[in-house]
């Protein structure tokens, strides 16, 4: 299976997505993986003959061995390509992450700190570790009146969410990238009278072709959307050619919306020279995080877990100095952070909670949950039918787990399973970008405002 990084540069505004509200259409501030998958499907269907368009693919395809659509998108869910959501980015080389729901900023002066900014910004921080530590302190020492208050350290205002669900990082600089959303009004024309049709006024909210940055010297740039594609068992060359031919995205293409000026596809090579995960189980179980972080051959998964637990150890030291030894008492911790909406079921019913049993994480204990619900539906152009409504867990949701046992064998077993979860994702509709997750998102270590 090959993995690609895709950069899509917009030429015209993009209309992709949110459910229609009356005569008003709104677009997400990102490109859903389902829309990218639909654009690939359109390119593959363009070569169909009239006879091929009359049958269902791949079930009734006349020649599935040579049909490009069946070779790429007609595979089983486990073998089909996976298209991630694409988010606005500044430079193609920048790192792109989603904010966890525990990320907070000052309600009055929000945003990343920037010395040259005209308006004051008090930074964005993650509150997960300190929230859990304060909870443990209150449970273990109820007589003490220590209460963690989520207030801005500079002005005392309440903390709130950052207002966006993703951020970029370039040369150690954090920034926000927000497309300049635009709103159009359109009216339907009566074919007989050639005048405006009564009651047919439409409002289109679209993602603009320009993006605002929180960087003072580069406040507006062309909208570039960054994501990933995993080929699965589809022919890699055919998939590459199809993706590079994408010229239009989303809805309203007959009105000139969604035109793409350039698509960049880069194959992500597997890291070379990394040590196996089993080399770090003993170090992780025995709190040797500094040794892990100083290793140049450490896998990214282990590095993130070690960095997270290093911050946990720092917070634990603070409470031990206050005589509270039962705060963050687990051997080590890790988080499961959703990078896309996830649609999972427990006993046949939708659930908003991920348990160790569901994730097959032996010896892990669920310790803290920060999750929100999301509902998805819509219309399938291919089916000509409405999509079924689904209840899921929103992107950015965070699930904290702790491990009580300091066995190296258990640590190695968990590392292998966590790596598998990152590769495969969870829940339904993974081919359309749902269910992607990251273990120990890097922003959890930013306990102080950045």
C-alpha positions as CSV (number, residue, x, y, z in Angstrom):
1,X,0.0,0.0,0.0
2,X,1.3,3.4,-1.0
3,X,0.7,6.6,0.9
4,X,0.5,10.0,-0.8
5,X,0.5,13.6,0.3
6,X,-1.9,15.7,-1.8
7,X,-1.9,19.5,-2.2
8,X,-4.9,21.1,-4.0
9,X,-4.7,24.7,-5.0
10,X,-8.1,26.4,-5.7
11,X,-8.7,28.8,-8.6
12,X,-12.3,29.5,-7.8
13,X,-14.4,29.3,-4.6
14,X,-15.4,25.8,-3.4
15,X,-18.8,24.7,-2.3
16,X,-18.4,21.4,-0.4
17,X,-20.8,20.4,1.9
18,X,-22.8,21.1,4.9
19,X,-26.5,19.9,4.8
20,X,-28.8,22.3,3.0
21,X,-30.9,24.5,5.1
22,X,-33.9,25.6,3.1
23,X,-32.6,27.6,0.1
24,X,-29.3,28.3,1.8
25,X,-26.1,26.3,1.1
26,X,-23.0,26.4,3.2
27,X,-19.5,25.0,2.7
28,X,-17.2,23.4,5.2
29,X,-13.9,25.2,5.9
30,X,-12.1,22.1,4.7
31,X,-12.4,19.6,1.9
32,X,-14.1,16.4,3.1
33,X,-12.5,13.1,2.0
34,X,-15.8,12.0,0.6
35,X,-15.8,15.0,-1.9
36,X,-12.2,14.1,-2.9
37,X,-13.3,10.5,-3.5
38,X,-16.2,11.7,-5.5
39,X,-13.9,13.8,-7.8
40,X,-11.8,10.7,-8.4
41,X,-15.0,8.7,-9.2
42,X,-16.0,11.4,-11.7
43,X,-12.7,11.1,-13.5
44,X,-13.0,7.3,-13.7
45,X,-16.6,7.5,-14.9
46,X,-15.7,9.9,-17.7
47,X,-14.3,7.1,-19.8
48,X,-17.5,4.9,-19.5
49,X,-19.4,3.9,-22.6
50,X,-23.2,4.4,-22.7
51,X,-23.6,0.7,-22.0
52,X,-21.4,0.9,-18.9
53,X,-23.4,3.8,-17.5
54,X,-26.5,1.6,-17.6
55,X,-25.2,-1.0,-15.1
56,X,-24.2,-0.9,-11.5
57,X,-20.5,-1.0,-10.7
58,X,-18.8,-3.3,-9.6
59,X,-21.7,-5.7,-9.2
60,X,-22.9,-5.8,-12.8
61,X,-19.8,-4.5,-14.5
62,X,-19.4,-5.9,-18.0
63,X,-15.6,-6.3,-17.7
64,X,-14.4,-5.6,-14.1
65,X,-10.8,-6.7,-15.0
66,X,-10.3,-3.7,-17.3
67,X,-12.8,-1.2,-15.9
68,X,-10.8,1.5,-14.2
69,X,-13.6,2.4,-11.8
70,X,-13.8,-1.2,-10.5
71,X,-10.0,-1.4,-10.2
72,X,-9.8,1.7,-8.0
73,X,-13.1,2.2,-6.2
74,X,-14.8,-1.2,-6.7
75,X,-12.7,-3.0,-4.0
76,X,-13.8,-4.2,-0.6
77,X,-13.6,-1.7,2.2
78,X,-10.4,-3.3,3.6
79,X,-8.6,-3.0,0.2
80,X,-10.1,0.3,-1.2
81,X,-8.2,3.6,-1.2
82,X,-8.7,6.0,1.7
83,X,-9.0,9.7,1.1
84,X,-8.5,11.9,4.1
85,X,-10.0,15.3,4.7
86,X,-7.9,18.2,3.3
87,X,-7.3,21.4,5.4
88,X,-6.0,24.8,4.4
89,X,-2.2,25.2,4.7
90,X,0.3,27.9,4.2
91,X,3.4,26.2,2.7
92,X,3.4,22.7,1.2
93,X,6.2,21.6,3.6
94,X,4.2,22.7,6.7
95,X,3.0,20.2,9.3
96,X,-0.8,20.0,9.6
97,X,-2.6,18.9,12.8
98,X,-6.1,19.1,14.2
99,X,-6.8,20.8,17.6
100,X,-8.0,18.4,20.3
101,X,-11.2,19.5,22.0
102,X,-9.0,20.2,25.1
103,X,-7.2,23.0,23.3
104,X,-8.3,26.4,24.7
105,X,-7.5,30.1,24.1
106,X,-8.3,33.4,25.8
107,X,-11.9,34.4,25.1
108,X,-11.0,38.1,24.6
109,X,-7.5,37.9,23.1
110,X,-7.5,34.5,21.3
111,X,-5.0,33.1,18.9
112,X,-1.4,32.1,18.8
113,X,1.1,34.6,20.3
114,X,2.7,36.8,17.6
115,X,5.0,39.6,18.7
116,X,4.3,41.7,15.5
117,X,0.5,41.3,15.6
118,X,-1.5,44.5,15.7
119,X,-4.0,43.0,18.3
120,X,-2.7,41.3,21.4
121,X,-3.0,37.5,21.4
122,X,-2.6,35.5,24.6
123,X,-1.9,32.2,23.0
124,X,-3.5,28.7,22.7
125,X,-2.8,25.9,25.1
126,X,-3.9,22.4,25.9
127,X,-5.7,21.7,29.2
128,X,-5.9,17.9,29.2
129,X,-3.0,17.1,31.5
130,X,-3.8,19.8,34.0
131,X,-7.5,19.0,34.0
132,X,-6.8,15.4,34.8
133,X,-4.2,16.3,37.5
134,X,-6.6,18.7,39.2
135,X,-9.4,16.1,39.1
136,X,-7.1,13.5,40.8
137,X,-6.0,16.0,43.4
138,X,-9.6,16.8,44.3
139,X,-10.5,13.1,44.5
140,X,-7.5,12.2,46.6
141,X,-7.5,15.3,48.9
142,X,-11.1,16.5,49.1
143,X,-10.2,18.6,52.3
144,X,-7.9,20.8,50.3
145,X,-9.6,23.6,48.4
146,X,-7.4,23.4,45.3
147,X,-9.5,24.1,42.2
148,X,-8.1,24.3,38.7
149,X,-9.6,27.3,36.9
150,X,-9.5,27.4,33.2
151,X,-8.7,31.1,32.9
152,X,-6.2,33.1,30.8
153,X,-2.9,33.5,32.6
154,X,-2.5,37.0,31.3
155,X,-5.8,38.7,31.7
156,X,-7.9,36.3,33.8
157,X,-10.6,35.9,31.1
158,X,-12.3,32.5,30.6
159,X,-10.8,30.1,28.2
160,X,-12.7,28.9,25.1
161,X,-12.1,26.8,22.0
162,X,-9.7,28.2,19.4
163,X,-12.6,28.7,16.9
164,X,-11.0,26.5,14.2
165,X,-10.3,22.8,14.1
166,X,-6.8,22.8,12.7
167,X,-3.5,24.6,12.8
168,X,-0.2,24.6,10.9
169,X,3.4,24.6,12.0
170,X,6.2,26.0,10.0
171,X,9.8,26.4,11.2
172,X,8.7,26.2,14.9
173,X,5.9,28.8,14.3
174,X,2.3,27.9,15.0
175,X,-0.3,29.6,12.8
176,X,-4.0,29.5,11.9
177,X,-5.2,29.3,8.3
178,X,-8.8,30.3,7.7
179,X,-10.3,30.5,4.1
180,X,-12.0,33.8,3.3
181,X,-15.5,32.5,3.1
182,X,-17.8,34.2,0.6
183,X,-21.5,34.4,0.1
184,X,-23.4,34.5,-3.2
185,X,-27.0,34.9,-4.1
186,X,-28.5,33.2,-7.1
187,X,-32.0,33.1,-8.5
188,X,-33.7,30.4,-10.6
189,X,-35.0,31.5,-14.1
190,X,-38.4,30.4,-15.3
191,X,-37.9,28.7,-18.7
192,X,-41.2,30.0,-20.1
193,X,-41.1,33.6,-19.0
194,X,-37.3,34.0,-18.8
195,X,-37.7,35.9,-15.6
196,X,-36.9,35.1,-12.0
197,X,-38.9,32.2,-10.6
198,X,-40.9,33.1,-7.5
199,X,-39.5,31.7,-4.3
200,X,-36.4,30.4,-5.9
201,X,-33.7,32.6,-4.4
202,X,-30.6,30.6,-3.3
203,X,-27.8,31.7,-1.1
204,X,-24.4,29.9,-1.5
205,X,-21.8,30.1,1.2
206,X,-18.5,29.0,-0.3
207,X,-14.9,28.5,0.7
208,X,-12.9,31.3,-0.9
209,X,-9.8,30.9,-3.1
210,X,-7.9,33.1,-0.7
211,X,-6.9,32.1,2.9
212,X,-6.2,34.4,5.9
213,X,-3.2,33.6,8.0
214,X,-2.4,34.6,11.5
215,X,1.1,35.5,10.3
216,X,1.4,39.3,10.1
217,X,3.6,39.5,7.0
218,X,1.6,36.9,5.0
219,X,-2.0,37.7,5.9
220,X,-3.5,36.4,2.7
221,X,-2.4,33.6,0.4
222,X,-3.9,31.3,-2.2
223,X,-6.0,28.6,-0.7
224,X,-4.0,25.3,-0.6
225,X,-5.7,22.2,0.8
226,X,-3.5,19.5,2.2
227,X,-4.4,15.8,2.9
228,X,-3.3,12.2,2.4
229,X,-4.4,9.3,0.2
230,X,-3.7,5.7,0.9
231,X,-3.9,3.5,-2.2
232,X,-4.9,0.2,-0.6
233,X,-4.8,-2.5,-3.2
234,X,-5.7,-0.2,-6.0
235,X,-3.3,0.1,-9.0
236,X,-0.9,2.9,-7.8
237,X,-0.2,4.3,-11.3
238,X,-3.8,4.4,-12.3
239,X,-4.7,6.1,-9.0
240,X,-1.9,8.7,-9.4
241,X,-3.0,9.6,-13.0
242,X,-6.6,9.9,-12.0
243,X,-5.9,12.2,-9.0
244,X,-3.6,14.5,-11.0
245,X,-6.4,14.9,-13.6
246,X,-8.9,16.4,-11.1
247,X,-10.0,19.8,-12.4
248,X,-13.2,20.4,-10.4
249,X,-14.4,19.7,-6.8
250,X,-17.6,19.9,-4.9
251,X,-21.0,21.3,-6.0
252,X,-21.9,24.1,-8.4
253,X,-19.2,23.3,-11.0
254,X,-21.6,24.4,-13.7
255,X,-21.6,27.9,-12.1
256,X,-17.8,28.0,-12.1
257,X,-17.3,26.9,-8.5
258,X,-14.7,24.4,-7.4
259,X,-12.2,24.9,-10.2
260,X,-8.7,23.5,-9.3
261,X,-5.6,25.3,-10.6
262,X,-3.1,22.7,-9.6
263,X,-2.8,19.3,-7.9
264,X,0.4,18.1,-6.4
265,X,0.8,14.5,-5.4
266,X,3.9,13.3,-3.6
267,X,4.5,9.7,-2.5
268,X,5.4,9.4,1.2
269,X,8.4,7.1,1.6
270,X,8.6,4.9,4.6
271,X,11.1,6.1,7.2
272,X,14.6,4.4,7.0
273,X,16.7,3.4,9.9
274,X,14.1,3.4,12.6
275,X,14.3,0.9,15.4
276,X,11.4,-1.5,15.9
277,X,8.7,-0.6,18.4
278,X,9.8,-3.5,20.7
279,X,13.0,-1.7,21.4
280,X,11.1,0.9,23.5
281,X,8.7,-1.1,25.6
282,X,11.1,-1.4,28.6
283,X,12.1,2.3,28.4
284,X,8.5,3.4,28.3
285,X,7.4,1.2,31.2
286,X,10.3,2.5,33.4
287,X,9.8,6.2,32.8
288,X,13.0,6.7,30.7
289,X,11.4,9.3,28.5
290,X,14.4,11.5,28.1
291,X,16.4,8.5,26.7
292,X,13.6,7.9,24.2
293,X,13.4,11.5,23.1
294,X,17.2,11.7,22.6
295,X,17.2,8.7,20.3
296,X,17.4,9.8,16.6
297,X,16.0,6.4,15.4
298,X,12.8,6.5,17.5
299,X,9.5,5.9,15.6
300,X,7.2,8.9,15.5
301,X,4.5,7.0,17.5
302,X,6.9,6.3,20.4
303,X,8.3,9.8,20.3
304,X,4.9,11.3,20.8
305,X,4.0,9.0,23.6
306,X,7.3,9.7,25.4
307,X,6.8,13.5,25.0
308,X,3.3,13.3,26.3
309,X,4.4,11.2,29.4
310,X,7.3,13.6,30.0
311,X,4.7,16.4,30.4
312,X,2.7,14.1,32.7
313,X,5.8,13.5,34.8
314,X,6.4,17.2,35.1
315,X,2.9,17.8,36.3
316,X,3.2,14.9,38.7
317,X,6.3,16.4,40.2
318,X,4.5,19.7,40.8
319,X,1.8,17.9,42.9
320,X,4.3,15.8,44.7
321,X,6.0,19.0,46.0
322,X,2.6,19.8,47.5
323,X,2.4,16.5,49.2
324,X,-0.1,14.9,46.8
325,X,1.3,11.6,45.7
326,X,-1.8,10.1,44.2
327,X,-2.1,12.5,41.3
328,X,-1.4,11.0,37.8
329,X,-0.4,7.8,39.5
330,X,-0.5,5.6,36.4
331,X,2.6,3.9,35.1
332,X,2.2,5.7,31.8
333,X,-0.5,7.3,29.7
334,X,-1.6,7.7,26.1
335,X,-4.4,9.5,24.2
336,X,-6.5,8.5,21.2
337,X,-7.2,11.7,19.3
338,X,-9.7,11.6,16.4
339,X,-8.5,13.3,13.2
340,X,-11.8,12.8,11.5
341,X,-15.4,12.1,12.5
342,X,-15.7,8.4,13.6
343,X,-18.8,6.3,13.3
344,X,-18.5,3.4,15.7
345,X,-21.1,1.1,17.2
346,X,-21.3,-0.9,20.5
347,X,-23.8,-3.7,20.7
348,X,-25.3,-2.5,17.4
349,X,-25.9,1.0,18.6
350,X,-24.0,4.2,17.9
351,X,-21.7,5.3,20.8
352,X,-19.7,8.4,21.8
353,X,-17.3,6.5,23.9
354,X,-14.2,4.4,23.0
355,X,-13.5,1.7,25.5
356,X,-10.3,-0.4,25.8
357,X,-12.4,-3.5,24.8
358,X,-13.6,-1.8,21.6
359,X,-10.1,-0.8,20.7
360,X,-8.6,-4.1,21.8
361,X,-6.2,-2.4,24.2
362,X,-5.4,-4.9,26.9
363,X,-4.4,-3.6,30.4
364,X,-5.4,-0.1,29.4
365,X,-7.9,1.8,31.5
366,X,-10.1,4.7,30.3
367,X,-9.3,7.7,32.4
368,X,-10.8,10.8,30.7
369,X,-13.0,11.6,27.8
370,X,-13.5,14.9,25.9
371,X,-15.9,14.1,23.1
372,X,-18.7,15.7,21.1
373,X,-21.4,14.2,18.9
374,X,-21.8,14.8,15.1
375,X,-24.6,13.8,12.7
376,X,-24.0,13.1,9.1
377,X,-26.3,12.6,6.1
378,X,-26.6,14.3,2.8
379,X,-27.3,13.3,-0.8
380,X,-25.5,10.7,-2.9
381,X,-25.2,11.9,-6.6
382,X,-24.1,8.4,-7.6
383,X,-27.1,6.7,-5.9
384,X,-29.6,9.4,-6.6
385,X,-30.8,8.9,-3.1
386,X,-30.4,10.5,0.4
387,X,-27.6,9.1,2.5
388,X,-28.6,7.4,5.7
389,X,-28.3,9.6,8.8
390,X,-25.4,8.5,11.1
391,X,-24.5,9.6,14.6
392,X,-20.7,9.7,15.3
393,X,-17.9,11.1,17.4
394,X,-16.7,14.5,16.2
395,X,-13.1,15.1,15.0
396,X,-10.9,16.5,17.8
397,X,-12.4,14.2,20.4
398,X,-9.8,13.0,22.9
399,X,-9.8,9.8,24.9
400,X,-7.1,9.4,27.6
401,X,-6.0,6.0,28.8
402,X,-3.7,5.0,31.6
403,X,-1.6,1.8,32.1
404,X,-1.1,0.7,35.7
405,X,1.3,-2.2,35.0
406,X,4.9,-1.3,34.3
407,X,5.6,-4.5,32.4
408,X,7.7,-4.1,29.2
409,X,5.8,-7.0,27.6
410,X,2.5,-5.1,28.1
411,X,4.1,-1.9,26.8
412,X,5.3,-3.7,23.6
413,X,1.9,-5.3,23.1
414,X,0.1,-1.9,23.4
415,X,2.6,-0.1,21.1
416,X,2.0,-2.7,18.4
417,X,-1.8,-2.3,18.8
418,X,-1.6,1.5,18.8
419,X,0.4,1.5,15.6
420,X,-2.1,-0.8,14.0
421,X,-5.0,1.6,15.0
422,X,-3.2,4.6,13.5
423,X,-2.7,2.7,10.2
424,X,-6.2,1.2,10.0
425,X,-8.5,3.7,11.8
426,X,-11.8,2.8,13.4
427,X,-15.5,2.6,12.6
428,X,-17.3,2.8,9.3
429,X,-16.7,4.8,6.1
430,X,-12.9,4.9,6.4
431,X,-12.6,5.1,2.6
432,X,-14.3,8.5,2.7
433,X,-11.9,9.8,5.4
434,X,-13.8,8.8,8.5
435,X,-12.3,7.1,11.6
436,X,-8.7,8.4,11.3
437,X,-6.9,8.8,14.6
438,X,-3.6,9.9,16.0
439,X,-2.0,8.6,19.2
440,X,-0.8,11.4,21.6
441,X,-1.5,14.4,19.4
442,X,1.6,16.8,19.6
443,X,-0.5,19.7,20.9
444,X,-1.2,17.9,24.2
445,X,2.3,18.8,25.3
446,X,1.7,22.5,24.8
447,X,0.5,23.0,28.4
448,X,1.6,26.7,28.4
449,X,0.1,29.2,25.9
450,X,1.9,29.3,22.5
